[in-house]
Amino acid sequence: MANGLGPFYDLERAAEYCGYSTSYFAKLIRKKSIKRYGPSQSRFARADLDRFRSEEHTSELQSR
């Protein structure tokens, strides 16, 4: 992809990529700001998910 964001995942695949169940990931994205793409705003860019995973990992380490 020329813009460097993709590939793009649907909710289920994005949850799997991040290591969460679909229902837990859905709760997380309601609380956190993860940009959505597509006409129905139901796609997530891997670059954004990587950033989210990094932030989650950092938050976990800081809370210890």
Secondary structure, 3 states (H helix, E strand, C coil): CCCCCCCEECHHHHHHHHCCCHHHHHHHHHHCCCCCECCCCCEEEHHHHHHHHHHHHHHHHHCC
